[in-house]
Amino acid sequence: MKKKFIYDKVTGLITGICISSFIPFCHCLSQSGTQGPLSPDSASEQAYMCLACRGTDWSNFQNIKIADGQYAATELEPDSQCFQSSCYYSRGLLAENFGFTIPSNALIMGIKAEVLKSANIDSLSDYEVTLLQYGDPVGMNKAKPEFWPLSSLGYTLYGDSSDTWGVNWTPLQIDSSTFGLCFAVQNNKRVQDSDIAYVDHIRMTVFYKTPEGITEHQSSDDNYSVYYDCAGQAIVINRGEYASPVSEINIYNALGQKVFAKNRKNCTVMPTEKISILNLHEGIYLVELTGNGRSDCRKILITR
């Protein structure tokens, strides 16, 4: 008796049932998805700098939740002047709790943030634009060097559909109420003046792909064990005494993309073989062992 593996779209799991006929391995399909733009349900500020130079305060920071002409604002000192809350750069304006509900089996492809901002003088520019993971800034700083517009001409975009800001995201991290954006501004002018930055609204969009389905696959050999070695960061293949010869090892991610391939001309495999997975993200993978015209596929869940 053989096994057929079927992908369950609802649970995101791969299950097996017994069959008697041979069916070749088929790739899984992917479906693109987007959520957003969504607005934050939580707004606050936080000082990430030293205690003596904490940055200027934001007033009315709750106003960033909707685009209504009501602003969060901060007044900045001239360039290089800073002491506690009187400073040439601001504290981090935090926008969090966007209410994302990304499917648990999704792969995050990109994140876009949009900020509706303006200034009363052409000397202010971004200081920090980073994503928040569980409330802490992570990844690339997307701050732009251009001066802020003197009126809200439209949203300034950060990131896009294929930009994860240098971070490997999971749906759980995106769905967290502490996922969001940290935004700060600086003054590049050295003359004393009343230089004010305004932020009307912050919104975010997440782009992802989900497995649409894995058709069918036969498991033809029960004399192999395949498992993930968390400590060794490797996929381990153990060959039983009566296992069939193996001429090819392939590993596919949840989108059906081949992420590892190894061919063997002599159609053998060592009793124990370890495949390093340091370059693979967390998620579900399929390990396909092929030989003598048959294939055996095992599901592996990689976690860190």
C-alpha positions as CSV (number, residue, x, y, z in Angstrom):
1,M,0.0,0.0,0.0
2,K,1.2,3.5,-0.8
3,K,0.4,6.9,0.6
4,K,-1.1,10.0,-1.1
5,F,-0.4,13.4,0.4
6,I,-3.1,16.1,0.1
7,Y,-2.8,19.7,1.2
8,D,-5.7,21.0,3.3
9,K,-6.4,24.6,2.5
10,V,-8.3,25.2,5.8
11,T,-5.8,23.8,8.3
12,G,-2.6,24.3,6.3
13,L,-1.5,20.7,7.0
14,I,-0.5,17.9,4.7
15,T,-2.2,14.6,5.4
16,G,-1.7,11.1,4.0
17,I,-4.1,8.4,3.1
18,C,-3.4,4.9,1.8
19,I,-3.7,4.2,-1.9
20,S,-2.5,1.4,-4.2
21,S,-1.6,3.3,-7.4
22,F,1.5,5.3,-8.2
23,I,1.0,9.1,-8.7
24,P,4.1,11.3,-9.4
25,F,5.0,14.3,-7.3
26,C,3.3,17.6,-8.3
27,H,4.4,21.1,-7.2
28,C,2.1,23.2,-5.1
29,L,0.6,26.4,-6.4
30,S,0.8,29.9,-4.7
31,Q,-1.8,32.6,-4.4
32,S,-0.9,36.3,-3.8
33,G,-2.6,38.2,-1.1
34,T,-2.7,41.8,0.3
35,Q,-4.0,43.3,3.4
36,G,-4.2,47.1,3.8
37,P,-3.7,49.9,3.8
38,L,-4.8,49.7,7.5
39,S,-4.6,52.4,10.1
40,P,-3.1,52.0,13.6
41,D,-5.3,51.5,16.6
42,S,-2.5,52.5,19.0
43,A,-0.2,55.6,18.9
44,S,2.5,56.6,21.4
45,E,6.0,57.9,21.6
46,Q,9.3,56.5,22.9
47,A,12.8,57.8,23.5
48,Y,15.4,55.4,22.1
49,M,18.4,57.7,22.6
50,C,20.5,58.5,25.7
51,L,18.9,59.8,28.8
52,A,20.4,63.2,28.3
53,C,19.2,63.5,24.7
54,R,15.8,61.9,24.6
55,G,14.5,63.9,21.6
56,T,11.6,66.3,21.4
57,D,8.1,65.3,22.5
58,W,5.2,64.7,20.1
59,S,2.0,66.4,21.0
60,N,-1.4,64.9,20.1
61,F,0.2,61.7,18.7
62,Q,-3.2,60.0,18.7
63,N,-4.0,62.1,15.7
64,I,-2.0,59.8,13.4
65,K,-4.8,57.2,13.5
66,I,-6.9,58.8,10.7
67,A,-6.3,61.3,7.9
68,D,-8.4,64.2,9.0
69,G,-6.2,67.2,9.0
70,Q,-5.5,66.9,12.7
71,Y,-1.8,66.5,13.3
72,A,0.7,65.0,15.7
73,A,3.4,67.7,16.0
74,T,6.9,68.2,17.4
75,E,9.0,71.4,17.6
76,L,12.7,70.9,16.9
77,E,15.8,72.8,18.0
78,P,18.5,73.8,15.4
79,D,20.8,71.2,14.1
80,S,23.2,69.6,16.6
81,Q,21.5,71.3,19.6
82,C,20.1,68.8,22.1
83,F,19.4,68.5,25.8
84,Q,16.7,66.2,27.1
85,S,13.3,67.2,25.5
86,S,14.8,70.1,23.6
87,C,16.5,68.6,20.6
88,Y,17.2,68.8,16.9
89,Y,15.6,65.3,16.5
90,S,12.3,63.9,17.7
91,R,11.4,60.9,19.8
92,G,10.1,57.9,18.0
93,L,6.4,58.3,17.0
94,L,5.0,54.7,17.3
95,A,2.1,53.5,15.2
96,E,1.0,49.9,16.3
97,N,-1.9,47.5,16.4
98,F,-2.9,47.6,12.7
99,G,-5.3,44.7,13.0
100,F,-3.7,42.5,10.4
101,T,-5.0,38.9,10.1
102,I,-2.4,37.2,7.8
103,P,-3.1,33.5,7.1
104,S,-0.9,31.4,9.4
105,N,0.7,29.5,6.4
106,A,1.5,32.6,4.4
107,L,5.0,33.8,3.4
108,I,5.5,37.5,3.9
109,M,6.7,39.0,0.6
110,G,6.7,42.8,1.3
111,I,5.6,45.6,3.7
112,K,4.7,49.1,2.7
113,A,4.3,52.1,5.1
114,E,2.8,55.4,4.1
115,V,3.1,58.6,6.1
116,L,1.2,61.8,5.5
117,K,3.6,64.4,6.7
118,S,4.5,68.1,6.3
119,A,6.6,70.9,7.9
120,N,6.5,74.7,8.3
121,I,10.1,75.0,7.0
122,D,12.2,73.3,4.4
123,S,14.9,72.0,6.7
124,L,13.3,68.9,8.2
125,S,14.0,65.3,7.1
126,D,13.4,61.8,8.2
127,Y,15.6,60.6,11.1
128,E,14.3,57.1,11.6
129,V,11.7,55.0,9.7
130,T,11.9,51.4,11.0
131,L,9.4,48.6,11.5
132,L,8.4,47.4,15.0
133,Q,8.6,43.7,15.9
134,Y,7.0,43.1,19.3
135,G,7.4,46.8,20.1
136,D,11.2,47.0,19.2
137,P,12.7,48.6,16.1
138,V,14.1,46.0,13.7
139,G,15.6,45.8,10.2
140,M,16.5,48.6,7.8
141,N,16.1,52.3,8.5
142,K,14.2,53.6,5.5
143,A,14.7,57.3,6.4
144,K,14.7,59.5,3.3
145,P,17.1,62.5,3.0
146,E,14.7,64.8,1.2
147,F,13.2,67.7,3.1
148,W,9.6,67.3,4.2
149,P,7.0,69.2,2.0
150,L,5.5,72.4,3.4
151,S,2.0,71.1,2.9
152,S,0.6,67.6,2.9
153,L,0.9,66.8,-0.8
154,G,0.3,63.1,-0.4
155,Y,1.6,60.1,1.3
156,T,5.4,59.4,1.4
157,L,6.0,55.7,0.6
158,Y,8.4,53.4,2.4
159,G,9.0,49.8,1.3
160,D,6.9,48.0,-1.3
161,S,5.4,44.6,-2.3
162,S,8.8,42.9,-2.5
163,D,10.6,44.6,0.4
164,T,10.6,43.0,3.9
165,W,13.0,45.7,5.3
166,G,15.7,43.1,5.9
167,V,13.7,41.0,8.2
168,N,12.2,37.5,7.8
169,W,8.6,38.0,9.0
170,T,6.1,35.4,10.2
171,P,2.3,36.0,10.1
172,L,2.3,35.8,13.9
173,Q,4.7,38.8,14.2
174,I,2.6,40.8,11.7
175,D,-0.7,40.0,13.4
176,S,0.7,41.1,16.8
177,S,-0.7,44.2,18.3
178,T,2.9,45.4,18.8
179,F,3.8,45.2,15.1
180,G,4.0,48.7,13.5
181,L,6.2,51.6,12.5
182,C,8.7,53.8,14.4
183,F,9.0,57.3,12.9
184,A,11.3,60.2,13.8
185,V,12.3,63.5,12.3
186,Q,15.4,65.7,12.4
187,N,16.2,69.4,11.8
188,N,19.1,70.1,9.4
189,K,19.0,73.9,10.0
190,R,21.5,75.6,12.4
191,V,19.6,78.9,12.8
192,Q,17.3,79.3,15.8
193,D,13.7,79.2,14.7
194,S,10.3,77.6,15.4
195,D,10.7,74.5,13.2
196,I,7.7,72.2,13.5
197,A,7.0,68.7,12.0
198,Y,3.5,67.5,11.4
199,V,2.2,64.0,10.9
200,D,-1.4,63.5,9.9
201,H,-1.7,59.8,9.3
202,I,0.3,56.6,9.1
203,R,-1.0,53.5,7.3
204,M,0.5,50.1,6.3
205,T,0.0,47.3,3.8
206,V,1.3,43.8,3.9
207,F,1.9,41.6,0.8
208,Y,2.1,37.8,1.1
209,K,1.7,34.5,-0.7
210,T,-0.1,31.4,0.5
211,P,-0.1,27.8,-0.8
212,E,-3.2,27.3,-2.9
213,G,-2.8,23.6,-2.9
214,I,-0.5,20.6,-3.4
215,T,-2.1,18.2,-5.8
216,E,-1.1,14.7,-5.0
217,H,2.0,12.6,-4.2
218,Q,2.8,9.0,-3.5
219,S,5.0,7.9,-0.7
220,S,6.7,4.7,-2.0
221,D,9.3,3.8,0.7
222,D,8.8,3.5,4.4
223,N,12.5,2.6,5.0
224,Y,13.6,6.2,5.3
225,S,13.2,8.6,8.2
226,V,13.5,12.3,7.6
227,Y,13.5,14.9,10.4
228,Y,14.6,18.4,11.3
229,D,17.5,18.6,13.7
230,C,17.0,22.0,15.5
231,A,20.3,21.9,17.4
232,G,22.3,21.1,14.3
233,Q,20.3,23.3,12.0
234,A,20.0,20.5,9.4
235,I,17.5,18.1,7.8
236,V,18.6,14.6,8.6
237,I,17.9,11.6,6.3
238,N,18.3,8.1,7.8
239,R,18.4,5.2,5.4
240,G,17.0,1.9,6.6
241,E,18.6,-1.5,5.8
242,Y,16.1,-2.3,3.1
243,A,15.6,1.2,1.7
244,S,15.5,1.6,-2.1
245,P,18.4,3.4,-3.8
246,V,18.1,7.2,-4.0
247,S,19.3,9.1,-7.1
248,E,17.9,12.6,-6.3
249,I,17.1,14.7,-3.2
250,N,14.9,17.8,-3.7
251,I,13.5,20.2,-1.1
252,Y,10.6,22.4,-1.8
253,N,9.1,25.3,0.2
254,A,5.4,25.8,0.8
255,L,5.1,27.7,-2.5
256,G,6.4,24.8,-4.5
257,Q,9.8,26.5,-5.2
258,K,12.8,24.2,-5.2
259,V,15.2,25.4,-2.6
260,F,17.7,22.5,-2.6
261,A,18.7,19.8,-5.1
262,K,21.2,17.0,-5.1
263,N,21.7,14.4,-7.8
264,R,23.6,11.1,-7.2
265,K,24.9,9.2,-10.2
266,N,25.5,6.0,-8.3
267,C,21.9,5.9,-6.9
268,T,23.0,5.6,-3.3
269,V,22.7,7.6,-0.1
270,M,24.7,7.4,3.0
271,P,23.1,5.7,6.0
272,T,22.7,9.1,7.6
273,E,22.9,12.3,5.6
274,K,22.6,15.9,6.9
275,I,21.6,18.8,4.8
276,S,22.3,22.2,6.2
277,I,19.3,24.6,6.2
278,L,20.9,27.7,7.6
279,N,19.8,29.6,4.4
280,L,16.1,28.5,4.8
281,H,13.4,30.5,6.5
282,E,11.0,29.1,9.1
283,G,8.1,27.2,7.6
284,I,6.9,23.9,6.1
285,Y,9.1,22.1,3.5
286,L,8.7,18.9,1.5
287,V,11.7,16.6,1.2
288,E,11.5,14.5,-2.0
289,L,13.6,11.3,-2.4
290,T,13.6,9.9,-5.9
291,G,15.0,6.6,-7.2
292,N,14.1,3.7,-9.4
293,G,11.2,5.6,-10.9
294,R,9.5,6.2,-7.6
295,S,9.3,9.1,-5.2
296,D,9.0,9.5,-1.4
297,C,8.0,12.8,0.1
298,R,8.1,13.8,3.7
299,K,6.9,17.0,5.4
300,I,9.4,19.0,7.6
301,L,8.6,22.0,9.8
302,I,11.6,24.2,10.3
303,T,11.6,26.5,13.4
304,R,14.3,28.6,15.0
